[in-house]
Amino acid sequence: MSHFFAYLSRMKFIRRWGLMHNTHDENIQEHTLRVALIAHALATIRNQQFGGQVDAQRVASLALFHDASEVLTGDLPAPVKYFNPEIRDAYHSIELGAAERLLGMLPESLQDAYRAYLIPDPADATLRELVKAADKLCAYVKCLEEGRAGNNEFVAAERSLMQSIDAIELDEVRYFMQVFVPSFRLTLDELG
């Protein structure tokens, strides 16, 4: 018997933004879907607009598992996770250990198929760069949504994330910011 998918189904219980007041609580399961959708979009934009040749389906699959270890570790708030290099490095080790534990829950015959999704493979560095960018974009969109709902709790996070996104040197990220992000500031009626 394998507990792998039973654990993954608990992603819906892991709340994000734990130190902040939210108008809409976000869990890692819904966050993961949004990251997968945007990561796929970034890969597609790279391929269609900027002459790239990345596997958009693989990028989306990597995104589906990017926070999987949090079913064992929980979601550590960024101010804690990045407080200093020692905490950041220790938490990275904890996440890697959790990913290895999850991988070990799979039947041995499936472990190789899931290894690269759970444990970063250097061969996927370019693809994971798109997942990381999508993760930042999702956090930024969350800030926009909270601000639109009148929640000023996310103002500083929005500014900080905007600086992080501006520092990402990927044309597809700039394209996404220009073409898709403005719509997140609109109401349903304005989306028409």
Phi, psi and omega per residue, in radians:
M1 nan 2.402 3.135
S2 -2.004 2.354 3.130
H3 -1.683 0.060 -3.022
F4 -0.925 -1.000 -3.066
F5 -1.293 -0.453 3.040
A6 -1.136 -0.697 3.073
Y7 -1.163 -0.793 -3.140
L8 -1.064 -0.554 3.130
S9 -1.159 -0.263 3.125
R10 -1.474 0.034 3.085
M11 -1.021 -0.500 -3.125
K12 -1.187 -0.249 -3.134
F13 -1.666 -0.149 -3.103
I14 -1.615 1.929 -3.074
R15 -1.483 2.397 3.060
R16 -1.633 2.898 3.081
W17 0.993 0.756 -3.018
G18 -1.061 -0.430 -3.117
L19 -1.620 -0.013 -3.020
M20 -2.087 2.590 3.034
H21 -1.232 2.262 -3.137
N22 -2.057 2.431 2.984
T23 -1.376 -0.467 3.047
H24 -2.363 1.999 3.094
D25 -1.133 2.382 3.128
E26 -2.011 2.301 3.077
N27 -1.840 2.930 -3.056
I28 -1.251 -0.350 3.096
Q29 -1.191 -0.836 3.122
E30 -1.230 -0.616 3.069
H31 -1.055 -0.740 -3.125
T32 -1.080 -0.715 3.102
L33 -1.090 -0.785 -3.129
R34 -1.104 -0.728 3.111
V35 -1.101 -0.745 3.138
A36 -1.092 -0.734 3.128
L37 -1.111 -0.782 -3.107
I38 -1.284 -0.655 3.089
A39 -1.084 -0.742 3.082
H40 -1.061 -0.745 3.120
A41 -1.084 -0.764 3.136
L42 -1.063 -0.729 3.110
A43 -1.136 -0.734 3.136
T44 -1.150 -0.741 3.089
I45 -1.062 -0.780 3.116
R46 -0.993 -0.794 -3.094
N47 -1.211 -0.768 -3.017
Q48 -1.482 -0.578 -3.045
Q49 -1.783 -0.475 -2.982
F50 -2.226 0.344 3.020
G51 1.215 0.379 3.135
G52 -1.338 2.977 3.092
Q53 -2.486 1.034 3.112
V54 -1.818 2.694 3.140
D55 -1.460 1.745 -3.080
A56 -1.093 -0.609 3.121
Q57 -1.167 -0.675 3.103
R58 -1.169 -0.712 3.096
V59 -1.031 -0.806 3.134
A60 -1.086 -0.704 3.131
S61 -1.142 -0.728 3.079
L62 -1.063 -0.692 3.133
A63 -1.131 -0.604 3.141
L64 -1.052 -0.454 -3.087
F65 -1.914 0.095 -2.979
H66 -1.109 -0.477 3.097
D67 -2.014 0.282 -3.060
A68 -0.988 -0.627 -3.096
S69 -1.110 -0.321 -3.118
E70 -1.200 -0.204 3.026
V71 -1.187 -0.339 3.089
L72 -1.812 -0.530 -3.054
T73 -1.770 -0.361 -2.955
G74 1.394 3.072 3.130
D75 -1.783 1.881 3.134
L76 -1.381 2.202 -3.137
P77 -1.014 2.476 -3.088
A78 -0.939 -0.723 -3.141
P79 -1.066 -0.485 3.088
V80 -1.433 -0.858 -3.079
K81 -1.002 -0.645 -3.065
Y82 -1.926 0.380 -3.105
F83 -1.015 -0.745 3.065
N84 -2.708 2.902 -3.081
P85 -1.059 -0.575 -3.126
E86 -1.158 -0.782 3.120
I87 -1.155 -0.771 3.131
R88 -0.993 -0.837 -3.098
D89 -1.187 -0.702 3.122
A90 -1.122 -0.736 -3.138
Y91 -1.171 -0.631 3.081
H92 -1.047 -0.725 3.108
S93 -1.127 -0.688 3.106
I94 -1.118 -0.770 3.117
E95 -1.075 -0.735 3.124
L96 -1.115 -0.732 3.087
G97 -1.089 -0.700 3.106
A98 -1.145 -0.712 3.117
A99 -1.115 -0.706 3.104
E100 -1.146 -0.648 3.090
R101 -1.132 -0.762 3.089
L102 -1.055 -0.803 3.128
L103 -1.003 -0.704 3.128
G104 -1.170 -0.271 3.093
M105 -1.346 -0.333 -3.136
L106 -1.359 2.630 2.980
P107 -0.986 2.524 -3.073
E108 -0.945 -0.609 -3.106
S109 -1.187 -0.270 3.142
L110 -1.855 -0.181 -3.023
Q111 -1.070 -0.731 3.139
D112 -1.109 -0.610 -3.122
A113 -1.176 -0.513 -3.086
Y114 -1.780 -0.213 -3.039
R115 -0.923 -0.889 -3.064
A116 -1.190 -0.364 3.089
Y117 -1.357 -0.557 -3.074
L118 -1.691 -0.582 -3.077
I119 -2.105 2.056 -3.049
P120 -0.915 2.265 3.091
D121 -1.849 2.193 3.139
P122 -0.931 -0.481 3.126
A123 -1.139 -0.370 -3.123
D124 -1.744 0.259 -3.040
A125 -0.994 -0.749 -3.136
T126 -1.133 -0.707 3.139
L127 -1.213 -0.704 3.126
R128 -1.172 -0.473 3.047
E129 -1.069 -0.676 3.093
L130 -1.205 -0.662 3.097
V131 -1.127 -0.759 3.122
K132 -1.091 -0.727 3.091
A133 -1.108 -0.734 3.115
A134 -1.097 -0.667 3.110
D135 -1.063 -0.772 3.099
K136 -1.126 -0.764 3.125
L137 -1.063 -0.696 3.126
C138 -1.130 -0.716 3.102
A139 -1.111 -0.713 3.110
Y140 -1.101 -0.791 3.118
V141 -1.059 -0.695 3.083
K142 -1.019 -0.757 3.114
C143 -1.081 -0.751 3.107
L144 -1.067 -0.763 -3.134
E145 -1.118 -0.728 3.121
E146 -1.143 -0.718 3.105
G147 -1.112 -0.725 3.122
R148 -1.100 -0.503 3.124
A149 -1.476 0.074 3.100
G150 1.521 0.194 -3.126
N151 -1.637 1.894 -3.128
N152 -1.416 -0.026 -3.125
E153 -1.046 -0.449 -3.022
F154 -1.754 0.113 -3.072
V155 -1.064 -0.850 -3.125
A156 -1.169 -0.700 3.100
A157 -1.093 -0.700 3.109
E158 -1.046 -0.816 3.123
R159 -1.069 -0.804 -3.117
S160 -1.103 -0.755 3.136
L161 -1.166 -0.644 3.103
M162 -1.067 -0.700 3.089
Q163 -1.116 -0.731 3.115
S164 -1.098 -0.741 -3.134
I165 -1.190 -0.706 3.095
D166 -1.044 -0.509 -3.115
A167 -1.414 -0.204 3.118
I168 -1.344 2.074 -3.067
E169 -1.643 1.075 3.105
L170 -2.219 2.176 3.139
D171 -1.020 -0.640 -3.106
E172 -1.156 -0.515 3.083
V173 -1.232 -0.791 3.094
R174 -1.061 -0.727 3.107
Y175 -1.054 -0.834 3.141
F176 -1.047 -0.750 3.141
M177 -1.086 -0.688 -3.108
Q178 -1.342 -0.703 -2.991
V179 -1.584 -0.688 -2.984
F180 -1.875 -0.625 -3.034
V181 -1.128 -0.652 -3.132
P182 -0.955 -0.529 3.136
S183 -1.126 -0.452 -3.134
F184 -1.215 -0.234 3.102
R185 -1.521 -0.098 -3.041
L186 -1.710 2.724 3.032
T187 -1.418 2.946 3.094
L188 -1.008 -0.755 3.119
D189 -1.091 -0.631 -3.140
E190 -1.268 -0.482 3.099
L191 -1.188 -0.484 3.054
G192 1.022 nan nan
